[in-house]
Structure formats: C-alpha cells, structure tokens
Amino acid sequence: MAETVSLTARSGLSWQIASAIGTRIVNGEYAPGDVLPTESDLGEAYNVGRSAVREAIKMLASKGLVDARPRRGTIVCERNAWSFLDADLLSWLEGSAPDQEFLLELVDMRMAIETEAAALAAGRSVAQEVKEIRAAYEKMVAAEIGQADPIAADLEFHKAIVSASGNRFMRPLVAIVSTALRFSFRYTNALAGAHVGDLEEHERILLAIEAGDAEGARAAVRSLLQSVRDAVERGGQKNSDGLEQT
C-alpha cells in the first residue's frame, strides 16, 4: 500500500484502523475474496504497530467483513456474511452507493420495525413520549419554511416513534432506522413522488398515535413506507432504462 493515512485521536487506534479498512471494504475498494495487505504493510500505511492492526482485523472479523487465518491471510468475506445490524458497519455503508436491491431491503426492514413500533407507541400512549413525537413533527413543519433542519427533524420523528414503542429490543434499532432514513433521503427524495418527509403522511401517523389508535398508526406508517418503496422501484426502473440516475 502506497497510501499513508493520518489517524486522529478521536477513538482508539485499532478502531480507527478498522473504520478506515471497513469503509474501503463496503465501498468496494476491497472486494469479496480479496486478500488484505499484510499486518506489516497495513501498519506502515497507517503508521501504527502490528498489534493495533491485529486488533483492528479482529474487529472487522467480528463484524463478518473479513476472515483471517494463518498462512492464508485476511480475506474479505462475501456480503451475505456481513453483520448488517452492526452500528459501525452501518455508518461505513453511508458513504457507499447502494444498489436498488439493498435500498428495497432497507425499506422492508423499516416496514417491519416501524409499523409495529408505531402501533406499540399508540397502544402505550405515554404522554411524554407522545409529546416528543409531536415536537419532532412540529420541527418538520418549521423545516418547510426554513426554520429547522428537515433531515434532522424527520430523523427525530421516526427515532421518537421507535423509542416510544417501549420495547427494549426495538429501541436499540434506532441506529438502523436512522441509517435507513439517511439512505432514503439521499436516493429517493430526488425522485418524483418520493418525498419521505411528506407532512401529511407524517401527521396521520402522529394523530393516530395521539389518539391511541394502534391499527391506524400501523397503517399510516405502512402507507408512508410503501410510497418510499414504490419510489425506489421506479428509480431502479428509470436507471435500467437509462432515463434517470439517482
């Protein structure tokens, strides 16, 4: 490796090396089946000792990105072995260019999580949590006239719903939902009819939760996400026909 990378002191060296290599893997610079440079070469490239590189490789292996074995080297794993629920992996993926299949899978995952989270939030109707959902919606309204960050407001709205589900297994999935939303913003908002920040649909979700209408909340989220899914499918068709690149 000819490239020398400067690492900051924000996190431990091993994590930073893992992040740098992991990002290159998910971006396709290192493809499945490729053998990574040796520990010595990586240490020289990142100006660190072999022990830090070794720990970084262990981190990547724990996320399913690489398989390190003696006398064979460190090999990049196939994508179906990657731990897509891992928070670090998701953050590295945000800089990649996903294909249509990946985007559709993200929407389907959101459909599974957010529809039920909204239903649970409506069923529980915890006043403070519902207030937080409304506060996020009001920020979305303000964003329409340039008084708030539209992406941050939309993220806050959906994260508040998952948190309001009260489900201890759903709450840790907020990071996954956030990543899926950011992908949606980047790759579907530009398409006609794909505005995921649509106020009317978000208001229907909010009102159903405030009314304690679990089925209504579930249906409202499903409607919103189906429109996003339809937009992804339309975008993929346009790309395959050479009409539009998202």
TORKOL-4160 file (C-alpha; in steps of 0.2 Angstrom, whole numbers, padded with zeros to 4 digits, m for minus):
246
<pt num="1" X="0000" Y="0000" Z="0000"/>
<pt num="2" X="0007" Y="0017" Z="m0005"/>
<pt num="3" X="m0006" Y="0027" Z="0004"/>
<pt num="4" X="m0001" Y="0034" Z="0021"/>
<pt num="5" X="m0016" Y="0038" Z="0032"/>
<pt num="6" X="m0016" Y="0050" Z="0046"/>
<pt num="7" X="m0027" Y="0045" Z="0061"/>
<pt num="8" X="m0034" Y="0057" Z="0074"/>
<pt num="9" X="m0036" Y="0054" Z="0092"/>
<pt num="10" X="m0055" Y="0053" Z="0092"/>
<pt num="11" X="m0055" Y="0035" Z="0096"/>
<pt num="12" X="m0043" Y="0021" Z="0099"/>
<pt num="13" X="m0031" Y="0017" Z="0086"/>
<pt num="14" X="m0037" Y="0000" Z="0082"/>
<pt num="15" X="m0055" Y="0006" Z="0080"/>
<pt num="16" X="m0049" Y="0020" Z="0068"/>
<pt num="17" X="m0039" Y="0007" Z="0058"/>
<pt num="18" X="m0054" Y="m0005" Z="0057"/>
<pt num="19" X="m0065" Y="0010" Z="0052"/>
<pt num="20" X="m0053" Y="0015" Z="0038"/>
<pt num="21" X="m0052" Y="m0003" Z="0031"/>
<pt num="22" X="m0070" Y="m0006" Z="0034"/>
<pt num="23" X="m0075" Y="0009" Z="0024"/>
<pt num="24" X="m0064" Y="0003" Z="0010"/>
<pt num="25" X="m0072" Y="m0014" Z="0010"/>
<pt num="26" X="m0090" Y="m0008" Z="0010"/>
<pt num="27" X="m0086" Y="0004" Z="m0004"/>
<pt num="28" X="m0079" Y="m0010" Z="m0014"/>
<pt num="29" X="m0061" Y="m0005" Z="m0014"/>
<pt num="30" X="m0058" Y="m0022" Z="m0007"/>
<pt num="31" X="m0070" Y="m0034" Z="m0015"/>
<pt num="32" X="m0076" Y="m0051" Z="m0008"/>
<pt num="33" X="m0062" Y="m0064" Z="m0010"/>
<pt num="34" X="m0048" Y="m0051" Z="m0010"/>
<pt num="35" X="m0033" Y="m0053" Z="0002"/>
<pt num="36" X="m0029" Y="m0038" Z="0013"/>
<pt num="37" X="m0011" Y="m0032" Z="0014"/>
<pt num="38" X="m0001" Y="m0040" Z="0027"/>
<pt num="39" X="m0001" Y="m0033" Z="0045"/>
<pt num="40" X="0016" Y="m0026" Z="0042"/>
<pt num="41" X="0010" Y="m0017" Z="0026"/>
<pt num="42" X="m0005" Y="m0010" Z="0035"/>
<pt num="43" X="0005" Y="m0005" Z="0050"/>
<pt num="44" X="0016" Y="0005" Z="0038"/>
<pt num="45" X="0002" Y="0013" Z="0029"/>
<pt num="46" X="m0007" Y="0019" Z="0045"/>
<pt num="47" X="0009" Y="0022" Z="0054"/>
<pt num="48" X="0005" Y="0011" Z="0069"/>
<pt num="49" X="0011" Y="m0005" Z="0076"/>
<pt num="50" X="0006" Y="m0023" Z="0071"/>
<pt num="51" X="m0003" Y="m0025" Z="0087"/>
<pt num="52" X="m0015" Y="m0011" Z="0083"/>
<pt num="53" X="m0018" Y="m0018" Z="0066"/>
<pt num="54" X="m0021" Y="m0036" Z="0073"/>
<pt num="55" X="m0034" Y="m0029" Z="0085"/>
<pt num="56" X="m0042" Y="m0020" Z="0070"/>
<pt num="57" X="m0043" Y="m0036" Z="0060"/>
<pt num="58" X="m0051" Y="m0044" Z="0074"/>
<pt num="59" X="m0064" Y="m0031" Z="0075"/>
<pt num="60" X="m0068" Y="m0032" Z="0056"/>
<pt num="61" X="m0069" Y="m0051" Z="0058"/>
<pt num="62" X="m0082" Y="m0049" Z="0072"/>
<pt num="63" X="m0092" Y="m0039" Z="0060"/>
<pt num="64" X="m0091" Y="m0053" Z="0047"/>
<pt num="65" X="m0081" Y="m0042" Z="0035"/>
<pt num="66" X="m0065" Y="m0052" Z="0034"/>
<pt num="67" X="m0059" Y="m0070" Z="0038"/>
<pt num="68" X="m0041" Y="m0071" Z="0045"/>
<pt num="69" X="m0032" Y="m0087" Z="0045"/>
<pt num="70" X="m0014" Y="m0092" Z="0047"/>
<pt num="71" X="m0004" Y="m0095" Z="0031"/>
<pt num="72" X="m0019" Y="m0089" Z="0021"/>
<pt num="73" X="m0020" Y="m0071" Z="0025"/>
<pt num="74" X="m0035" Y="m0060" Z="0029"/>
<pt num="75" X="m0049" Y="m0062" Z="0016"/>
<pt num="76" X="m0064" Y="m0051" Z="0013"/>
<pt num="77" X="m0080" Y="m0060" Z="0016"/>
<pt num="78" X="m0095" Y="m0061" Z="0004"/>
<pt num="79" X="m0108" Y="m0048" Z="0008"/>
<pt num="80" X="m0120" Y="m0061" Z="0015"/>
<pt num="81" X="m0109" Y="m0064" Z="0029"/>
<pt num="82" X="m0108" Y="m0046" Z="0035"/>
<pt num="83" X="m0116" Y="m0041" Z="0051"/>
<pt num="84" X="m0128" Y="m0028" Z="0044"/>
<pt num="85" X="m0135" Y="m0024" Z="0061"/>
<pt num="86" X="m0118" Y="m0018" Z="0067"/>
<pt num="87" X="m0118" Y="0001" Z="0071"/>
<pt num="88" X="m0101" Y="0003" Z="0064"/>
<pt num="89" X="m0104" Y="m0006" Z="0048"/>
<pt num="90" X="m0120" Y="0004" Z="0045"/>
<pt num="91" X="m0110" Y="0020" Z="0047"/>
<pt num="92" X="m0097" Y="0015" Z="0035"/>
<pt num="93" X="m0111" Y="0010" Z="0022"/>
<pt num="94" X="m0117" Y="0028" Z="0022"/>
<pt num="95" X="m0104" Y="0033" Z="0011"/>
<pt num="96" X="m0107" Y="0019" Z="m0001"/>
<pt num="97" X="m0118" Y="0019" Z="m0017"/>
<pt num="98" X="m0131" Y="0005" Z="m0014"/>
<pt num="99" X="m0140" Y="m0004" Z="m0027"/>
<pt num="100" X="m0159" Y="m0005" Z="m0029"/>
<pt num="101" X="m0160" Y="m0022" Z="m0020"/>
<pt num="102" X="m0151" Y="m0015" Z="m0005"/>
<pt num="103" X="m0162" Y="0000" Z="m0004"/>
<pt num="104" X="m0178" Y="m0011" Z="m0005"/>
<pt num="105" X="m0171" Y="m0022" Z="0009"/>
<pt num="106" X="m0169" Y="m0007" Z="0019"/>
<pt num="107" X="m0187" Y="m0001" Z="0016"/>
<pt num="108" X="m0193" Y="m0018" Z="0020"/>
<pt num="109" X="m0183" Y="m0018" Z="0036"/>
<pt num="110" X="m0191" Y="m0001" Z="0041"/>
<pt num="111" X="m0208" Y="m0008" Z="0037"/>
<pt num="112" X="m0206" Y="m0022" Z="0049"/>
<pt num="113" X="m0199" Y="m0012" Z="0063"/>
<pt num="114" X="m0208" Y="0005" Z="0061"/>
<pt num="115" X="m0226" Y="m0001" Z="0058"/>
<pt num="116" X="m0225" Y="m0011" Z="0074"/>
<pt num="117" X="m0216" Y="0002" Z="0084"/>
<pt num="118" X="m0230" Y="0015" Z="0079"/>
<pt num="119" X="m0243" Y="0003" Z="0085"/>
<pt num="120" X="m0235" Y="0000" Z="0101"/>
<pt num="121" X="m0232" Y="0018" Z="0104"/>
<pt num="122" X="m0250" Y="0021" Z="0101"/>
<pt num="123" X="m0256" Y="0007" Z="0112"/>
<pt num="124" X="m0245" Y="0013" Z="0126"/>
<pt num="125" X="m0249" Y="0032" Z="0124"/>
<pt num="126" X="m0235" Y="0038" Z="0137"/>
<pt num="127" X="m0239" Y="0056" Z="0137"/>
<pt num="128" X="m0221" Y="0062" Z="0137"/>
<pt num="129" X="m0216" Y="0051" Z="0123"/>
<pt num="130" X="m0230" Y="0056" Z="0113"/>
<pt num="131" X="m0225" Y="0074" Z="0116"/>
<pt num="132" X="m0208" Y="0071" Z="0109"/>
<pt num="133" X="m0216" Y="0064" Z="0093"/>
<pt num="134" X="m0226" Y="0079" Z="0091"/>
<pt num="135" X="m0211" Y="0090" Z="0095"/>
<pt num="136" X="m0202" Y="0082" Z="0081"/>
<pt num="137" X="m0217" Y="0084" Z="0069"/>
<pt num="138" X="m0218" Y="0102" Z="0073"/>
<pt num="139" X="m0199" Y="0104" Z="0069"/>
<pt num="140" X="m0204" Y="0096" Z="0052"/>
<pt num="141" X="m0217" Y="0109" Z="0050"/>
<pt num="142" X="m0204" Y="0123" Z="0054"/>
<pt num="143" X="m0192" Y="0115" Z="0041"/>
<pt num="144" X="m0205" Y="0118" Z="0027"/>
<pt num="145" X="m0202" Y="0136" Z="0029"/>
<pt num="146" X="m0183" Y="0135" Z="0033"/>
<pt num="147" X="m0184" Y="0137" Z="0051"/>
<pt num="148" X="m0177" Y="0119" Z="0055"/>
<pt num="149" X="m0166" Y="0106" Z="0048"/>
<pt num="150" X="m0178" Y="0095" Z="0038"/>
<pt num="151" X="m0167" Y="0079" Z="0038"/>
<pt num="152" X="m0164" Y="0081" Z="0057"/>
<pt num="153" X="m0182" Y="0084" Z="0060"/>
<pt num="154" X="m0188" Y="0069" Z="0050"/>
<pt num="155" X="m0175" Y="0058" Z="0059"/>
<pt num="156" X="m0180" Y="0064" Z="0076"/>
<pt num="157" X="m0198" Y="0060" Z="0072"/>
<pt num="158" X="m0195" Y="0042" Z="0067"/>
<pt num="159" X="m0182" Y="0039" Z="0081"/>
<pt num="160" X="m0195" Y="0046" Z="0093"/>
<pt num="161" X="m0208" Y="0033" Z="0087"/>
<pt num="162" X="m0196" Y="0018" Z="0089"/>
<pt num="163" X="m0191" Y="0024" Z="0106"/>
<pt num="164" X="m0209" Y="0027" Z="0111"/>
<pt num="165" X="m0213" Y="0008" Z="0107"/>
<pt num="166" X="m0206" Y="0004" Z="0124"/>
<pt num="167" X="m0199" Y="m0012" Z="0118"/>
<pt num="168" X="m0181" Y="m0015" Z="0124"/>
<pt num="169" X="m0177" Y="m0025" Z="0109"/>
<pt num="170" X="m0183" Y="m0011" Z="0097"/>
<pt num="171" X="m0175" Y="0004" Z="0105"/>
<pt num="172" X="m0158" Y="m0002" Z="0100"/>
<pt num="173" X="m0163" Y="m0002" Z="0082"/>
<pt num="174" X="m0164" Y="0017" Z="0082"/>
<pt num="175" X="m0147" Y="0017" Z="0074"/>
<pt num="176" X="m0153" Y="0006" Z="0060"/>
<pt num="177" X="m0168" Y="0016" Z="0057"/>
<pt num="178" X="m0158" Y="0032" Z="0056"/>
<pt num="179" X="m0146" Y="0024" Z="0043"/>
<pt num="180" X="m0161" Y="0018" Z="0033"/>
<pt num="181" X="m0168" Y="0035" Z="0033"/>
<pt num="182" X="m0152" Y="0044" Z="0028"/>
<pt num="183" X="m0151" Y="0032" Z="0013"/>
<pt num="184" X="m0169" Y="0036" Z="0009"/>
<pt num="185" X="m0165" Y="0055" Z="0009"/>
<pt num="186" X="m0150" Y="0053" Z="m0002"/>
<pt num="187" X="m0158" Y="0041" Z="m0015"/>
<pt num="188" X="m0176" Y="0043" Z="m0016"/>
<pt num="189" X="m0181" Y="0061" Z="m0011"/>
<pt num="190" X="m0175" Y="0067" Z="m0028"/>
<pt num="191" X="m0187" Y="0056" Z="m0037"/>
<pt num="192" X="m0205" Y="0062" Z="m0041"/>
<pt num="193" X="m0217" Y="0057" Z="m0028"/>
<pt num="194" X="m0203" Y="0051" Z="m0016"/>
<pt num="195" X="m0203" Y="0065" Z="m0003"/>
<pt num="196" X="m0201" Y="0054" Z="0013"/>
<pt num="197" X="m0203" Y="0070" Z="0023"/>
<pt num="198" X="m0221" Y="0072" Z="0017"/>
<pt num="199" X="m0230" Y="0082" Z="0031"/>
<pt num="200" X="m0247" Y="0075" Z="0028"/>
<pt num="201" X="m0242" Y="0057" Z="0029"/>
<pt num="202" X="m0232" Y="0061" Z="0045"/>
<pt num="203" X="m0247" Y="0070" Z="0053"/>
<pt num="204" X="m0258" Y="0055" Z="0050"/>
<pt num="205" X="m0245" Y="0044" Z="0060"/>
<pt num="206" X="m0244" Y="0057" Z="0074"/>
<pt num="207" X="m0263" Y="0059" Z="0075"/>
<pt num="208" X="m0266" Y="0040" Z="0076"/>
<pt num="209" X="m0253" Y="0038" Z="0090"/>
<pt num="210" X="m0260" Y="0053" Z="0099"/>
<pt num="211" X="m0277" Y="0045" Z="0098"/>
<pt num="212" X="m0271" Y="0028" Z="0104"/>
<pt num="213" X="m0276" Y="0020" Z="0088"/>
<pt num="214" X="m0263" Y="0006" Z="0086"/>
<pt num="215" X="m0270" Y="0000" Z="0069"/>
<pt num="216" X="m0272" Y="0017" Z="0062"/>
<pt num="217" X="m0254" Y="0021" Z="0067"/>
<pt num="218" X="m0248" Y="0005" Z="0059"/>
<pt num="219" X="m0257" Y="0008" Z="0043"/>
<pt num="220" X="m0251" Y="0026" Z="0042"/>
<pt num="221" X="m0233" Y="0021" Z="0043"/>
<pt num="222" X="m0236" Y="0007" Z="0031"/>
<pt num="223" X="m0243" Y="0019" Z="0018"/>
<pt num="224" X="m0228" Y="0031" Z="0020"/>
<pt num="225" X="m0215" Y="0017" Z="0018"/>
<pt num="226" X="m0225" Y="0009" Z="0004"/>
<pt num="227" X="m0223" Y="0026" Z="m0005"/>
<pt num="228" X="m0205" Y="0026" Z="m0002"/>
<pt num="229" X="m0203" Y="0008" Z="m0008"/>
<pt num="230" X="m0213" Y="0012" Z="m0024"/>
<pt num="231" X="m0201" Y="0027" Z="m0027"/>
<pt num="232" X="m0186" Y="0016" Z="m0026"/>
<pt num="233" X="m0193" Y="0003" Z="m0038"/>
<pt num="234" X="m0197" Y="0017" Z="m0050"/>
<pt num="235" X="m0180" Y="0024" Z="m0048"/>
<pt num="236" X="m0172" Y="0007" Z="m0052"/>
<pt num="237" X="m0183" Y="0005" Z="m0067"/>
<pt num="238" X="m0178" Y="0023" Z="m0074"/>
<pt num="239" X="m0159" Y="0018" Z="m0071"/>
<pt num="240" X="m0160" Y="0002" Z="m0080"/>
<pt num="241" X="m0169" Y="0011" Z="m0095"/>
<pt num="242" X="m0155" Y="0025" Z="m0094"/>
<pt num="243" X="m0168" Y="0038" Z="m0091"/>
<pt num="244" X="m0163" Y="0044" Z="m0074"/>
<pt num="245" X="m0148" Y="0041" Z="m0062"/>
<pt num="246" X="m0152" Y="0043" Z="m0043"/>
